[in-house]
Amino acid sequence: MSGQSGNTPCELCASRKLSLFADLPEQHVCTISDNKNLISHKKGQILYYEGTKPLGIFCINSGVVKVYKTASNGKEQIIHLSQKGDFLGYSALLGEENYTNSAMIVEDAKICFIPKEAFLTTLFSNTPFFKRITKALSHELGVMEEKLTDATQKSIRERLAFVLLQLGSCYGVEGGESQKIDLVLSREEIASMVGTATESVIRLLSEFKKDNLIALEGKRIVIKDRRGLARLSDFYA
């Protein structure tokens, strides 16, 4: 169940420095802060649904959100995981389109909702912020192109190795030579990120474990050989 949280002023928000709001002048920070709502969300809750109309944007204060599309057969394809400081929903808002994907909480989160008018007022009155948003949109397009290329040219084994390295980079906790991925994802969710069947991910994780690339602690994955995974993930090496 979602719940209203005490609104932390943007100027005091620790995650702001990680977001596209990082360098906003005080007057624009105040505009955002005066209009936003900070809401607590529990794991499994839907933030927004594909096909619905955006009324503003979301800025993640804490927690993790998966952004995904659902095929006609009901199968999920995870596009990416978003965390502290990330914006969600702004491309649909700027394109004046309905959401082309859905977003679900995968780790309890606090998320600020910023209404459309406050966001656009800030965007069109601050040129550096406008440029940062444009750059972020361009980066997203580049990432999607790269994923499309990987889907056709890399094997499932290579894609899984790359996904594990990404998860380690974003959510890893160092422990000597190893790195625990401090995020619980189901095997189905990992398969959705890789773009394959759950059975294939289960089989490959067992093979990675046998090859001493990873260790398994329940649903958590520990990366034991990052260089080995990197060599495996690099299709062009």
MDAnalysis code that builds the backbone (N, CA, C; Angstrom):
import MDAnalysis as mda
import numpy as np

u = mda.Universe.empty(711, n_residues=237, atom_resindex=np.repeat(np.arange(237), 3), trajectory=True)
u.add_TopologyAttr("name", ["N", "CA", "C"] * 237)
u.add_TopologyAttr("resid", np.arange(1, 238))
u.add_TopologyAttr("resname", ["MET", "SER", "GLY", "GLN", "SER", "GLY", "ASN", "THR", "PRO", "CYS", "GLU", "LEU", "CYS", "ALA", "SER", "ARG", "LYS", "LEU", "SER", "LEU", "PHE", "ALA", "ASP", "LEU", "PRO", "GLU", "GLN", "HIS", "VAL", "CYS", "THR", "ILE", "SER", "ASP", "ASN", "LYS", "ASN", "LEU", "ILE", "SER", "HIS", "LYS", "LYS", "GLY", "GLN", "ILE", "LEU", "TYR", "TYR", "GLU", "GLY", "THR", "LYS", "PRO", "LEU", "GLY", "ILE", "PHE", "CYS", "ILE", "ASN", "SER", "GLY", "VAL", "VAL", "LYS", "VAL", "TYR", "LYS", "THR", "ALA", "SER", "ASN", "GLY", "LYS", "GLU", "GLN", "ILE", "ILE", "HIS", "LEU", "SER", "GLN", "LYS", "GLY", "ASP", "PHE", "LEU", "GLY", "TYR", "SER", "ALA", "LEU", "LEU", "GLY", "GLU", "GLU", "ASN", "TYR", "THR", "ASN", "SER", "ALA", "MET", "ILE", "VAL", "GLU", "ASP", "ALA", "LYS", "ILE", "CYS", "PHE", "ILE", "PRO", "LYS", "GLU", "ALA", "PHE", "LEU", "THR", "THR", "LEU", "PHE", "SER", "ASN", "THR", "PRO", "PHE", "PHE", "LYS", "ARG", "ILE", "THR", "LYS", "ALA", "LEU", "SER", "HIS", "GLU", "LEU", "GLY", "VAL", "MET", "GLU", "GLU", "LYS", "LEU", "THR", "ASP", "ALA", "THR", "GLN", "LYS", "SER", "ILE", "ARG", "GLU", "ARG", "LEU", "ALA", "PHE", "VAL", "LEU", "LEU", "GLN", "LEU", "GLY", "SER", "CYS", "TYR", "GLY", "VAL", "GLU", "GLY", "GLY", "GLU", "SER", "GLN", "LYS", "ILE", "ASP", "LEU", "VAL", "LEU", "SER", "ARG", "GLU", "GLU", "ILE", "ALA", "SER", "MET", "VAL", "GLY", "THR", "ALA", "THR", "GLU", "SER", "VAL", "ILE", "ARG", "LEU", "LEU", "SER", "GLU", "PHE", "LYS", "LYS", "ASP", "ASN", "LEU", "ILE", "ALA", "LEU", "GLU", "GLY", "LYS", "ARG", "ILE", "VAL", "ILE", "LYS", "ASP", "ARG", "ARG", "GLY", "LEU", "ALA", "ARG", "LEU", "SER", "ASP", "PHE", "TYR", "ALA"])
u.atoms.positions = np.array([
    [0.842, -1.191, 0.000],
    [0.000, 0.000, 0.000],
    [0.882, 1.247, 0.000],
    [0.543, 2.192, -0.874],
    [1.296, 3.431, -0.934],
    [0.892, 4.330, 0.217],
    [1.835, 5.192, 0.634],
    [1.516, 6.101, 1.713],
    [2.254, 7.403, 1.570],
    [1.581, 8.487, 1.919],
    [2.208, 9.795, 1.871],
    [3.307, 9.878, 2.923],
    [4.476, 10.366, 2.523],
    [5.590, 10.549, 3.448],
    [5.785, 12.041, 3.685],
    [6.523, 12.366, 4.748],
    [6.849, 13.762, 4.977],
    [7.696, 14.278, 3.826],
    [7.292, 15.381, 3.209],
    [7.999, 15.902, 2.060],
    [9.338, 16.512, 2.471],
    [10.423, 15.864, 2.085],
    [11.755, 16.414, 2.327],
    [12.013, 17.506, 1.297],
    [12.365, 18.719, 1.714],
    [12.661, 19.778, 0.740],
    [13.765, 19.326, -0.210],
    [13.631, 19.663, -1.495],
    [14.608, 19.230, -2.499],
    [16.025, 19.670, -2.146],
    [16.142, 20.852, -1.529],
    [17.474, 21.357, -1.212],
    [18.161, 20.536, -0.120],
    [17.386, 19.707, 0.610],
    [17.945, 18.874, 1.669],
    [17.982, 17.391, 1.278],
    [17.548, 17.083, 0.076],
    [17.421, 15.689, -0.366],
    [18.777, 15.132, -0.806],
    [19.189, 14.029, -0.188],
    [20.493, 13.433, -0.491],
    [20.544, 12.859, -1.904],
    [19.403, 12.382, -2.421],
    [19.395, 11.775, -3.751],
    [19.370, 12.818, -4.872],
    [19.100, 14.078, -4.530],
    [19.043, 15.119, -5.552],
    [20.363, 15.247, -6.308],
    [21.486, 15.112, -5.585],
    [22.793, 15.269, -6.225],
    [23.061, 14.177, -7.255],
    [22.284, 13.086, -7.209],
    [22.431, 11.999, -8.175],
    [21.476, 12.150, -9.353],
    [20.587, 13.137, -9.277],
    [19.540, 13.284, -10.283],
    [19.832, 14.412, -11.259],
    [18.945, 14.553, -12.226],
    [19.069, 15.637, -13.205],
    [18.728, 16.992, -12.595],
    [18.236, 16.998, -11.363],
    [17.964, 18.248, -10.651],
    [19.207, 18.781, -9.927],
    [20.328, 18.071, -10.013],
    [21.495, 18.356, -9.185],
    [21.945, 19.813, -9.211],
    [21.991, 20.423, -10.381],
    [22.555, 21.775, -10.502],
    [21.514, 22.869, -10.707],
    [20.265, 22.578, -10.363],
    [19.225, 23.594, -10.535],
    [19.445, 24.787, -9.605],
    [19.220, 26.000, -10.104],
    [19.286, 27.183, -9.235],
    [18.205, 27.105, -8.155],
    [18.406, 27.831, -7.073],
    [17.522, 27.769, -5.916],
    [16.065, 28.053, -6.267],
    [15.812, 29.043, -7.140],
    [14.423, 29.395, -7.460],
    [13.686, 28.236, -8.114],
    [14.396, 27.473, -8.958],
    [13.757, 26.339, -9.621],
    [13.623, 25.139, -8.677],
    [14.594, 24.989, -7.794],
    [14.499, 23.938, -6.777],
    [13.268, 24.172, -5.910],
    [13.016, 25.429, -5.577],
    [11.846, 25.769, -4.760],
    [10.543, 25.458, -5.490],
    [10.514, 25.721, -6.798],
    [9.313, 25.421, -7.594],
    [8.998, 23.933, -7.543],
    [10.028, 23.113, -7.741],
    [9.845, 21.661, -7.694],
    [9.445, 21.223, -6.286],
    [10.162, 21.721, -5.289],
    [9.941, 21.306, -3.907],
    [8.543, 21.665, -3.416],
    [8.042, 22.826, -3.826],
    [6.728, 23.284, -3.373],
    [5.578, 22.502, -3.995],
    [5.850, 21.819, -5.119],
    [4.773, 21.146, -5.847],
    [4.826, 19.619, -5.804],
    [5.941, 19.060, -5.359],
    [6.095, 17.602, -5.386],
    [5.405, 16.931, -4.197],
    [5.206, 15.632, -4.333],
    [4.708, 14.804, -3.232],
    [5.616, 13.597, -3.093],
    [6.107, 13.344, -1.899],
    [6.948, 12.179, -1.628],
    [6.053, 11.061, -1.097],
    [6.049, 9.927, -1.804],
    [5.148, 8.821, -1.465],
    [5.947, 7.540, -1.264],
    [5.606, 6.802, -0.221],
    [6.253, 5.509, 0.056],
    [5.516, 4.403, -0.681],
    [6.271, 3.495, -1.282],
    [5.702, 2.373, -2.034],
    [6.316, 1.065, -1.547],
    [5.508, 0.015, -1.534],
    [5.971, -1.304, -1.132],
    [6.316, -2.160, -2.360],
    [7.200, -3.127, -2.145],
    [7.588, -4.050, -3.205],
    [6.351, -4.683, -3.837],
    [6.336, -4.722, -5.170],
    [5.221, -5.329, -5.899],
    [4.172, -4.342, -6.366],
    [4.201, -3.120, -5.856],
    [3.217, -2.117, -6.284],
    [3.563, -1.571, -7.665],
    [2.525, -1.234, -8.405],
    [2.697, -0.647, -9.729],
    [2.761, 0.868, -9.595],
    [3.783, 1.462, -10.202],
    [3.927, 2.917, -10.174],
    [3.083, 3.539, -11.278],
    [3.146, 2.951, -12.463],
    [2.264, 3.370, -13.567],
    [2.139, 2.225, -14.569],
    [1.061, 2.266, -15.341],
    [0.787, 1.216, -16.313],
    [1.010, 1.695, -17.744],
    [1.498, 0.776, -18.578],
    [1.626, 1.035, -20.007],
    [0.258, 1.424, -20.581],
    [0.240, 2.464, -21.421],
    [-0.994, 2.885, -22.063],
    [-1.747, 3.975, -21.335],
    [-1.336, 4.292, -20.100],
    [-1.995, 5.365, -19.356],
    [-1.296, 6.700, -19.621],
    [-1.971, 7.775, -19.282],
    [-1.474, 9.118, -19.586],
    [-0.616, 9.655, -18.438],
    [0.585, 10.147, -18.741],
    [1.422, 10.728, -17.677],
    [0.891, 12.083, -17.232],
    [0.852, 12.286, -15.915],
    [0.393, 13.556, -15.356],
    [1.551, 14.330, -14.721],
    [2.730, 13.731, -14.793],
    [3.917, 14.348, -14.229],
    [5.067, 13.377, -14.378],
    [6.136, 13.577, -13.616],
    [7.265, 12.651, -13.654],
    [7.537, 12.132, -12.247],
    [8.339, 11.078, -12.180],
    [8.708, 10.472, -10.905],
    [10.219, 10.581, -10.715],
    [10.638, 10.924, -9.514],
    [12.061, 10.965, -9.166],
    [12.256, 10.045, -7.958],
    [13.135, 9.054, -8.109],
    [13.313, 8.050, -7.055],
    [14.195, 8.588, -5.938],
    [13.635, 8.618, -4.743],
    [14.372, 9.061, -3.559],
    [15.146, 7.896, -2.947],
    [14.533, 6.714, -2.949],
    [15.193, 5.498, -2.468],
    [14.451, 4.295, -3.029],
    [15.119, 3.133, -3.017],
    [14.487, 1.926, -3.532],
    [14.847, 1.637, -4.976],
    [14.215, 0.585, -5.523],
    [14.492, 0.145, -6.888],
    [13.172, -0.098, -7.617],
    [13.117, 0.319, -8.879],
    [11.919, 0.177, -9.710],
    [12.300, -0.512, -11.013],
    [11.502, -1.499, -11.424],
    [11.756, -2.100, -12.733],
    [10.787, -1.502, -13.751],
    [11.339, -1.164, -14.906],
    [10.557, -0.636, -16.025],
    [10.464, -1.758, -17.051],
    [9.251, -2.107, -17.466],
    [9.086, -3.284, -18.317],
    [7.931, -3.121, -19.299],
    [7.954, -3.968, -20.329],
    [6.852, -4.050, -21.272],
    [6.238, -5.444, -21.162],
    [4.957, -5.532, -21.459],
    [4.265, -6.814, -21.417],
    [3.811, -7.188, -22.821],
    [4.232, -8.371, -23.280],
    [3.863, -8.844, -24.615],
    [2.417, -9.318, -24.632],
    [1.909, -9.577, -25.830],
    [0.512, -10.009, -25.968],
    [0.251, -11.334, -25.268],
    [1.315, -12.134, -25.098],
    [1.150, -13.418, -24.401],
    [1.310, -13.293, -22.887],
    [1.469, -12.036, -22.423],
    [1.583, -11.782, -20.995],
    [2.998, -11.849, -20.447],
    [3.971, -12.158, -21.304],
    [5.357, -12.280, -20.851],
    [5.989, -10.903, -20.688],
    [6.748, -10.744, -19.583],
    [7.417, -9.473, -19.285],
    [8.771, -9.383, -19.969],
    [9.121, -8.181, -20.388],
    [10.479, -7.887, -20.835],
    [10.955, -6.675, -20.046],
    [11.891, -6.889, -19.128],
    [12.403, -5.777, -18.333],
    [13.336, -4.928, -19.184],
    [13.033, -3.652, -19.270],
    [13.835, -2.724, -20.065],
    [15.040, -2.268, -19.268],
    [14.803, -1.873, -18.026],
    [15.910, -1.501, -17.153],
    [15.428, -1.404, -15.711],
    [16.377, -1.366, -14.787],
    [16.093, -1.126, -13.377],
    [16.507, 0.301, -13.058],
    [15.670, 1.008, -12.316],
    [15.955, 2.394, -11.940],
    [16.133, 2.483, -10.439],
    [17.030, 3.369, -10.002],
    [17.312, 3.503, -8.583],
    [17.411, 4.971, -8.185],
    [17.921, 5.196, -6.974],
    [17.979, 6.526, -6.370],
    [18.518, 7.584, -7.327],
    [17.736, 8.667, -7.490],
    [18.139, 9.777, -8.338],
    [17.614, 9.703, -9.761],
    [17.115, 8.528, -10.174],
    [16.633, 8.377, -11.556],
    [15.261, 9.007, -11.757],
    [15.030, 9.514, -12.968],
    [13.726, 10.023, -13.386],
    [12.975, 8.911, -14.105],
    [11.660, 8.882, -13.947],
    [10.801, 7.950, -14.680],
    [9.639, 8.708, -15.291],
    [9.278, 8.324, -16.508],
    [8.075, 8.859, -17.146],
    [8.250, 10.154, -17.899],
    [9.460, 10.710, -17.926],
    [9.598, 12.030, -18.543],
    [9.585, 11.983, -20.072],
    [10.014, 10.873, -20.673],
    [10.010, 10.804, -22.137],
    [8.575, 10.782, -22.673],
    [7.683, 10.041, -22.016],
    [6.279, 10.019, -22.435],
    [5.634, 11.385, -22.225],
    [5.971, 12.035, -21.113],
    [5.411, 13.357, -20.820],
    [5.835, 14.368, -21.880],
    [7.112, 14.380, -22.206],
    [7.616, 15.343, -23.185],
    [7.106, 15.036, -24.590],
    [6.901, 13.747, -24.879],
    [6.387, 13.359, -26.188],
    [4.883, 13.493, -26.304],
    [4.242, 13.878, -25.199],
    [2.778, 13.999, -25.141],
    [2.114, 12.698, -25.598],
    [2.654, 11.595, -25.078],
    [2.150, 10.268, -25.410],
    [1.806, 9.515, -24.127],
    [1.057, 8.429, -24.279],
    [0.819, 7.552, -23.141],
    [2.099, 6.780, -22.830],
    [2.181, 6.261, -21.616],
    [3.349, 5.464, -21.254],
    [3.493, 4.284, -22.212],
    [4.716, 4.042, -22.670],
    [4.977, 2.903, -23.556],
    [5.466, 1.687, -22.770],
    [5.532, 1.822, -21.456],
    [5.956, 0.724, -20.595],
    [5.281, 0.870, -19.237],
    [5.521, -0.093, -18.376],
    [4.988, -0.056, -17.010],
    [6.153, -0.010, -16.026],
    [5.864, 0.373, -14.793],
    [6.904, 0.426, -13.758],
    [6.372, -0.203, -12.476],
    [7.186, -1.071, -11.887],
    [6.810, -1.774, -10.650],
    [7.939, -1.660, -9.625],
    [7.562, -1.535, -8.362],
    [8.522, -1.467, -7.273],
    [9.099, -2.857, -7.018],
    [10.433, -2.999, -7.040],
    [11.048, -4.291, -6.736],
    [11.786, -4.260, -5.399],
    [11.963, -3.088, -4.848],
    [12.534, -2.923, -3.511],
    [11.852, -1.702, -2.901],
    [11.303, -1.837, -1.689],
    [10.547, -0.742, -1.067],
    [11.172, 0.608, -1.416],
    [10.315, 1.554, -1.820],
    [10.833, 2.803, -2.364],
    [10.087, 4.020, -1.847],
    [10.792, 5.147, -1.846],
    [10.183, 6.452, -1.654],
    [10.397, 7.228, -2.948],
    [9.316, 7.719, -3.506],
    [9.380, 8.336, -4.830],
    [8.625, 9.652, -4.831],
    [9.271, 10.672, -5.384],
    [8.629, 11.978, -5.511],
    [7.872, 12.051, -6.828],
    [6.625, 12.481, -6.739],
    [5.849, 12.752, -7.947],
    [5.828, 14.263, -8.163],
    [6.259, 14.680, -9.358],
    [6.322, 16.103, -9.693],
    [5.315, 16.372, -10.806],
    [4.283, 17.171, -10.544],
    [3.244, 17.424, -11.543],
    [3.805, 18.024, -12.836],
    [3.119, 17.742, -13.918],
    [3.532, 18.177, -15.259],
    [3.854, 19.668, -15.321],
    [2.980, 20.510, -14.802],
    [3.158, 21.955, -14.923],
    [4.439, 22.425, -14.246],
    [4.716, 21.917, -13.041],
    [5.920, 22.324, -12.310],
    [7.176, 21.870, -13.037],
    [7.127, 20.660, -13.584],
    [8.289, 20.130, -14.309],
    [8.550, 20.928, -15.593],
    [7.498, 21.159, -16.376],
    [7.675, 21.869, -17.644],
    [8.068, 23.333, -17.431],
    [7.525, 23.949, -16.396],
    [7.902, 25.339, -16.088],
    [9.398, 25.426, -15.819],
    [9.899, 24.469, -15.047],
    [11.333, 24.431, -14.744],
    [12.146, 24.131, -15.994],
    [11.667, 23.183, -16.781],
    [12.391, 22.757, -17.987],
    [12.582, 23.909, -18.973],
    [11.504, 24.652, -19.238],
    [11.552, 25.676, -20.279],
    [12.086, 27.025, -19.792],
    [12.371, 27.108, -18.497],
    [12.919, 28.367, -17.987],
    [14.382, 28.234, -17.561],
    [14.955, 27.054, -17.805],
    [16.350, 26.828, -17.425],
    [17.057, 26.056, -18.536],
    [17.862, 26.748, -19.318],
    [18.515, 26.151, -20.484],
    [19.457, 24.997, -20.128],
    [20.311, 25.120, -19.102],
    [21.183, 23.984, -18.748],
    [20.392, 22.724, -18.382],
    [19.274, 22.894, -17.666],
    [18.435, 21.751, -17.304],
    [17.816, 21.137, -18.558],
    [17.362, 21.986, -19.477],
    [16.794, 21.516, -20.745],
    [17.827, 20.664, -21.492],
    [19.071, 21.131, -21.517],
    [20.134, 20.403, -22.210],
    [20.409, 19.056, -21.536],
    [20.360, 19.026, -20.203],
    [20.600, 17.766, -19.490],
    [19.507, 16.748, -19.795],
    [18.269, 17.209, -19.850],
    [17.154, 16.310, -20.177],
    [17.304, 15.779, -21.604],
    [17.659, 16.667, -22.531],
    [17.856, 16.252, -23.924],
    [18.966, 15.217, -24.032],
    [20.053, 15.450, -23.305],
    [21.176, 14.508, -23.306],
    [20.752, 13.158, -22.731],
    [19.955, 13.196, -21.662],
    [19.486, 11.950, -21.042],
    [18.604, 11.155, -22.003],
    [17.742, 11.846, -22.733],
    [16.889, 11.170, -23.716],
    [17.722, 10.539, -24.821],
    [18.738, 11.264, -25.283],
    [19.620, 10.744, -26.325],
    [20.368, 9.513, -25.832],
    [20.800, 9.554, -24.568],
    [21.503, 8.410, -23.985],
    [20.590, 7.192, -23.930],
    [19.327, 7.392, -23.553],
    [18.378, 6.287, -23.486],
    [18.208, 5.631, -24.853],
    [18.137, 6.450, -25.908],
    [18.011, 5.909, -27.261],
    [19.232, 5.073, -27.623],
    [20.414, 5.571, -27.251],
    [21.640, 4.828, -27.529],
    [21.681, 3.491, -26.815],
    [21.235, 3.483, -25.568],
    [21.201, 2.240, -24.789],
    [20.245, 1.237, -25.420],
    [19.086, 1.712, -25.876],
    [18.109, 0.820, -26.509],
    [18.662, 0.234, -27.801],
    [19.376, 1.032, -28.583],
    [19.992, 0.524, -29.814],
    [21.011, -0.564, -29.499],
    [21.794, -0.329, -28.458],
    [22.801, -1.312, -28.064],
    [22.150, -2.612, -27.611],
    [21.044, -2.506, -26.878],
    [20.342, -3.707, -26.420],
    [19.764, -4.487, -27.599],
    [19.241, -3.773, -28.592],
    [18.712, -4.443, -29.776],
    [19.811, -5.201, -30.509],
    [20.984, -4.579, -30.594],
    [22.126, -5.237, -31.246],
    [22.555, -6.475, -30.469],
    [22.641, -6.332, -29.146],
    [23.043, -7.460, -28.303],
    [22.068, -8.627, -28.437],
    [20.771, -8.300, -28.530],
    [19.739, -9.342, -28.598],
    [19.888, -10.202, -29.849],
    [20.414, -9.618, -30.916],
    [20.546, -10.363, -32.177],
    [21.938, -10.947, -32.386],
    [22.954, -10.370, -31.714],
    [24.322, -10.791, -32.001],
    [25.012, -11.501, -30.847],
    [24.510, -11.376, -29.638],
    [25.141, -12.044, -28.503],
    [24.342, -13.275, -28.089],
    [25.056, -14.277, -27.612],
    [24.388, -15.481, -27.128],
    [23.735, -15.203, -25.782],
    [22.880, -16.114, -25.347],
    [22.223, -15.974, -24.045],
    [23.260, -15.975, -22.932],
    [24.269, -16.813, -23.054],
    [25.335, -16.891, -22.059],
    [26.046, -15.541, -21.929],
    [26.360, -14.913, -23.052],
    [27.039, -13.617, -23.050],
    [26.156, -12.531, -22.455],
    [24.873, -12.565, -22.799],
    [23.952, -11.543, -22.283],
    [23.759, -11.692, -20.779],
    [23.686, -12.912, -20.287],
    [23.532, -13.138, -18.846],
    [24.769, -12.649, -18.094],
    [25.953, -12.937, -18.635],
    [27.184, -12.476, -18.002],
    [27.193, -10.952, -17.909],
    [26.748, -10.298, -18.968],
    [26.726, -8.837, -18.988],
    [25.724, -8.285, -17.976],
    [24.532, -8.897, -17.894],
    [23.508, -8.467, -16.936],
    [24.026, -8.606, -15.508],
    [24.706, -9.694, -15.207],
    [25.248, -9.891, -13.865],
    [26.288, -8.826, -13.532],
    [27.128, -8.471, -14.502],
    [28.118, -7.413, -14.281],
    [27.441, -6.070, -14.037],
    [26.376, -5.791, -14.786],
    [25.622, -4.548, -14.591],
    [25.008, -4.498, -13.204],
    [24.408, -5.608, -12.776],
    [23.798, -5.670, -11.448],
    [24.859, -5.496, -10.366],
    [26.025, -6.089, -10.586],
    [27.108, -5.939, -9.634],
    [27.587, -4.500, -9.555],
    [27.647, -3.846, -10.703],
    [28.091, -2.447, -10.743],
    [27.120, -1.528, -10.012],
    [25.819, -1.776, -10.174],
    [24.797, -0.897, -9.588],
    [24.435, -1.265, -8.147],
    [24.437, -2.557, -7.834],
    [23.923, -3.002, -6.537],
    [24.905, -3.886, -5.767],
    [26.150, -3.911, -6.210],
    [27.121, -4.796, -5.595],
    [27.648, -4.286, -4.266],
    [27.890, -5.225, -3.351],
    [28.529, -4.941, -2.070],
    [29.839, -5.711, -2.048],
    [30.943, -4.990, -1.918],
    [32.260, -5.623, -1.972],
    [32.498, -6.494, -0.739],
    [33.152, -7.620, -0.974],
    [33.515, -8.516, 0.119],
    [34.798, -9.241, -0.209],
    [35.909, -8.541, -0.140],
    [37.185, -9.137, -0.514],
    [37.265, -9.310, -2.021],
    [37.471, -10.551, -2.441],
    [37.569, -10.840, -3.869],
    [36.188, -10.968, -4.527],
    [35.168, -11.107, -3.721],
    [33.820, -11.316, -4.257],
    [32.970, -10.053, -4.158],
    [31.825, -10.095, -4.824],
    [30.909, -8.953, -4.848],
    [29.476, -9.485, -4.821],
    [28.788, -9.277, -3.703],
    [27.405, -9.742, -3.592],
    [26.462, -8.728, -4.221],
    [25.539, -9.205, -5.040],
    [24.509, -8.347, -5.615],
    [23.429, -8.164, -4.565],
    [23.361, -6.974, -3.993],
    [22.458, -6.708, -2.867],
    [21.080, -6.290, -3.367],
    [20.494, -7.151, -4.171],
    [19.155, -6.927, -4.711],
    [18.565, -8.290, -5.024],
    [17.398, -8.555, -4.466],
    [16.763, -9.853, -4.697],
    [15.871, -9.771, -5.932],
    [16.265, -10.501, -6.966],
    [15.466, -10.626, -8.178],
    [15.132, -12.092, -8.377],
    [13.915, -12.360, -8.809],
    [13.547, -13.739, -9.097],
    [14.273, -14.195, -10.356],
    [14.371, -15.504, -10.539],
    [14.993, -16.032, -11.765],
    [14.189, -15.601, -12.990],
    [12.875, -15.428, -12.804],
    [12.035, -14.958, -13.908],
    [12.406, -13.524, -14.298],
    [12.679, -12.690, -13.290],
    [13.045, -11.300, -13.567],
    [14.407, -11.206, -14.242],
    [15.348, -12.039, -13.813],
    [16.657, -12.044, -14.467],
    [16.508, -12.503, -15.916],
    [15.684, -13.532, -16.124],
    [15.444, -14.015, -17.487],
    [14.818, -12.915, -18.343],
    [13.925, -12.132, -17.741],
    [13.285, -11.037, -18.451],
    [14.295, -9.976, -18.850],
    [15.283, -9.728, -18.000],
    [16.330, -8.758, -18.321],
    [17.229, -9.265, -19.455],
    [17.482, -10.571, -19.441],
    [18.358, -11.168, -20.455],
    [17.619, -11.345, -21.779],
    [16.303, -11.590, -21.683],
    [15.506, -11.837, -22.885],
    [15.521, -13.299, -23.270],
    [15.270, -14.163, -22.282],
    [15.283, -15.599, -22.548],
    [14.322, -16.308, -21.600],
    [14.279, -17.611, -21.690],
    [13.400, -18.401, -20.823],
    [14.015, -18.561, -19.436],
    [13.160, -18.676, -18.435],
    [13.622, -18.842, -17.057],
    [14.491, -20.091, -16.917],
    [14.097, -21.165, -17.609],
    [14.848, -22.418, -17.517],
    [16.284, -22.240, -17.995],
    [16.462, -21.406, -19.017],
    [17.811, -21.174, -19.546],
    [18.670, -20.440, -18.524],
    [18.088, -19.459, -17.832],
    [18.831, -18.718, -16.814],
    [19.202, -19.632, -15.650],
    [18.276, -20.460, -15.207],
    [18.561, -21.390, -14.107],
    [19.714, -22.322, -14.490],
    [19.678, -22.841, -15.710],
    [20.739, -23.745, -16.173],
    [22.088, -23.020, -16.263],
    [22.080, -21.808, -16.826],
    [23.334, -21.072, -16.993],
    [23.918, -20.611, -15.665],
    [23.056, -20.228, -14.721],
    [23.560, -19.843, -13.403],
    [24.253, -21.028, -12.733],
    [23.698, -22.214, -12.913],
    [24.327, -23.420, -12.366],
    [25.681, -23.662, -13.018],
    [25.759, -23.414, -14.331],
    [27.030, -23.579, -15.045],
    [28.049, -22.529, -14.599],
    [27.588, -21.282, -14.411],
    [28.480, -20.227, -13.932],
    [29.017, -20.565, -12.542],
    [28.148, -21.155, -11.723],
    [28.566, -21.560, -10.379],
    [29.611, -22.671, -10.457],
    [29.368, -23.640, -11.329],
    [30.300, -24.752, -11.514],
    [31.657, -24.252, -12.006],
    [31.638, -23.216, -12.845],
    [32.879, -22.634, -13.382],
    [33.525, -21.641, -12.418],
    [32.938, -21.521, -11.220],
    [33.461, -20.640, -10.165],
    [33.426, -19.155, -10.553],
    [32.495, -18.801, -11.424],
    [32.304, -17.391, -11.782],
    [31.426, -16.697, -10.747],
    [30.487, -17.441, -10.184],
    [29.551, -16.891, -9.206],
    [29.331, -17.894, -8.083],
    [28.699, -17.439, -7.019],
    [28.188, -18.305, -5.958],
    [26.728, -17.926, -5.752],
    [25.942, -18.845, -5.249],
    [24.523, -18.599, -5.008],
    [24.236, -18.701, -3.521],
    [23.631, -17.638, -2.961],
    [23.218, -17.624, -1.561],
    [21.714, -17.385, -1.527],
    [20.961, -18.469, -1.631],
    [19.510, -18.326, -1.761],
    [19.197, -17.688, -3.101],
    [18.428, -16.586, -3.070],
    [18.104, -15.875, -4.305],
    [19.166, -14.845, -4.663],
    [20.109, -14.622, -3.768],
    [21.153, -13.636, -4.030],
    [22.316, -14.279, -4.788],
    [22.937, -13.458, -5.619],
    [24.055, -13.926, -6.431],
    [25.326, -13.207, -6.003],
    [26.391, -13.951, -5.847],
    [27.690, -13.386, -5.493],
    [28.628, -13.561, -6.685],
    [29.160, -12.458, -7.175],
    [30.115, -12.518, -8.281],
    [31.492, -12.820, -7.705],
    [32.083, -13.939, -8.145],
    [33.393, -14.347, -7.639],
    [34.520, -14.014, -8.617],
    [34.193, -13.943, -9.900],
    [35.219, -13.702, -10.925],
    [34.685, -12.690, -11.937],
    [34.862, -11.403, -11.613],
    [34.368, -10.344, -12.498],
    [35.076, -10.355, -13.844],
    [36.387, -10.598, -13.821],
    [37.134, -10.618, -15.081],
    [36.666, -11.748, -15.985],
    [36.373, -12.893, -15.363],
    [35.872, -14.026, -16.137],
    [34.528, -13.712, -16.778],
    [33.641, -13.075, -16.013],
    [32.341, -12.681, -16.564],
    [32.520, -11.633, -17.655],
    [33.461, -10.707, -17.448],
    [33.697, -9.657, -18.440],
    [34.193, -10.263, -19.749],
    [35.105, -11.227, -19.654],
    [35.598, -11.884, -20.871],
    [34.465, -12.619, -21.572],
    [33.627, -13.246, -20.780],
    [32.511, -14.000, -21.344],
    [31.475, -13.101, -21.994],
    [31.275, -11.913, -21.417],
    [30.215, -11.011, -21.906],
    [30.626, -10.220, -23.136],
    [31.935, -10.146, -23.403],
    [32.420, -9.291, -24.500],
    [32.390, -10.046, -25.814],
    [31.325, -9.875, -26.548],
    [31.119, -10.565, -27.819],
    [32.196, -10.219, -28.833],
    [32.679, -8.967, -28.764],
    [33.600, -8.483, -29.781],
    [35.065, -8.718, -29.421],
    [35.326, -9.323, -28.232],
    [36.715, -9.529, -27.814],
    [37.394, -10.582, -28.675],
])
